[in-house]
């Protein structure tokens, strides 16, 4: 065992962010599709745009996803390899 809990804190925060069903669904969908915008997610998940945006902000803050601007739209994709592996194991 390692007394330095800093690496465990980082892993725990990552898991906490993923622990919401909607965020898990968004990450899984992004891994399957590659990238997509909020409009696409709103239509697929039948959820308000504001709710999707809140979840995207949490995922972005945790450095799980990143956005690429194309005109007025932002296309999101998963940028964390650890998260990609976790989601693949779960599903």
Residue pairs with C-beta under 8 A, 6 or more apart in sequence:
13 62
14 62
14 64
14 80
14 82
14 83
15 86
17 23
17 58
17 59
17 62
17 64
18 24
18 27
18 64
18 83
18 86
18 87
20 55
20 58
22 45
22 47
22 51
22 55
23 55
23 58
23 59
24 87
24 90
25 45
26 41
26 45
26 52
26 55
26 56
26 59
26 65
27 59
27 64
27 65
27 78
27 83
27 87
28 87
28 91
29 36
29 41
29 44
30 36
30 65
30 76
30 77
30 78
31 78
31 84
31 87
31 88
34 77
35 68
35 75
35 76
35 77
36 75
36 76
37 73
37 74
37 75
37 76
38 49
38 52
38 53
38 56
38 73
38 74
38 76
39 49
39 73
41 47
41 52
42 48
42 49
42 52
45 52
56 65
56 67
56 76
59 65
60 66
60 67
60 76
63 79
63 80
64 78
64 79
64 80
64 83
65 76
65 77
65 78
65 79
65 80
66 76
66 77
66 79
67 74
67 75
67 76
68 74
68 75
68 76
68 77
69 75
78 84
